[in-house]
Amino acid sequence: MSTQVILQGFVVLHLIGLLLFAGTSVADFAGYRQFWKQYSLDKSKAAVMLQTVGGFHILMRIGIGLIILSGIGLMYMTHGVFGEQLWFRVKFGLVILIILNTFLYGRRQKILLEKSIAGPETGIQKIKENIRLFHIVQLLIVFIILLLSVFKFN
């Protein structure tokens, strides 16, 4: 197998990972919007919706895993040529920021939401605002990563 084919394979895997992560991020955002609409009408149906939306995180993790592994492969195949460029360093920092935002902020808010639904409704409006902020930040970072990947400024 030629080096060019392997390089293109890593590029395809990188794009698949990006599409999987970005697509499930948008689906997660839309799912939570529907959840909040249903929550005001029927909390038991909303709880079922929350379980459904909760499955998106598996796809997001697969997507981010593909992005990281294929990115390592791309860096290996190109001998780190992109690592010296400013756009790549900014993009790399944003990928780390997405991972941290997901695990340190988003996950915590979703756990608080699950506890609030299961028990007394304490601070549900604040949780709603925090989850909305989480999604806006995630989608904005994904958009910036896409711009950096396409335009590759220096």
Residue pairs with C-beta under 8 A, 6 or more apart in sequence:
3 77
6 73
6 77
7 74
7 77
7 78
10 70
10 73
10 74
10 77
11 70
11 74
13 66
13 69
13 70
13 73
14 66
14 67
14 70
14 71
14 74
16 63
16 66
17 62
17 63
17 64
17 65
17 66
17 67
17 68
17 69
17 70
18 63
18 67
18 145
18 146
18 149
19 63
20 59
20 60
20 62
20 63
20 66
21 60
21 63
21 64
21 67
21 142
22 63
22 142
22 146
23 63
24 56
24 59
24 60
24 63
25 60
25 135
25 138
25 139
25 142
26 139
27 56
28 53
28 56
28 57
28 60
28 135
29 135
29 138
29 139
31 49
31 52
31 53
31 56
32 53
32 131
32 132
32 135
34 49
35 46
35 49
35 50
35 53
36 46
36 128
38 45
38 46
38 49
39 46
43 117
46 117
47 117
50 113
50 114
50 117
54 110
60 102
64 95
64 98
64 99
67 95
68 95
71 95
74 82
75 82
75 83
82 88
83 89
85 152
85 154
86 153
86 154
87 148
87 151
87 152
87 153
87 154
88 148
88 152
90 148
91 145
91 148
91 149
94 141
94 144
94 145
94 148
95 145
97 141
98 138
98 141
98 142
98 145
101 134
101 137
101 138
101 141
102 138
105 130
105 134
106 131
106 134
106 138
109 127
109 130
109 131
109 134
110 131
112 123
112 127
113 124
113 127
113 131
116 122
116 123
116 124
116 127
